[in-house]
Amino acid sequence: MADFHVSWRGPQIAQKVKGATRAALGKGASFILAQAIPRTPIRDGDLRSSGGTDVADDRASIYFDTEYAARQHEELGWRHPKGGQAKYLENTMLEERGRARDIMAAEVRRALGG
């Protein structure tokens, strides 16, 4: 009968998964932001340059941080002669969620050695 040894590394794996999840969320959020910026209405560039992401625990947020960002996002009747559109972040999320999911899944697989 052969001897064998089993070693439980559950806590280390859990920590690795947690780190991989945060990294994956960050990459997915950054991808969505990069796709949304060209759709963001432009007048002087402040709105486009105010975009950012945050990752906390198991959530990511994507934002544009000007006092008029939300209104620009929601006003469907406003014209944007220099480019951009209403719903610039929402539409990007809806259209690019599959690619963002693939980016996040690849990051988790890479981090876990897959």
SULJOHU-V470001 format. One record per helix or strand of 3 or more residues. SS is the DSSP state (hx for helix, st for strand). FROM is the first residue (numbers start at 1). TO is the last residue. If there is no record, write none. Layout:
# SULJOHU-V470001
SS:FROM:TO
SS:FROM:TO
This chain:
# SULJOHU-V470001
hx:10:37
hx:46:49
st:51:56
st:59:64
hx:69:74
hx:88:111
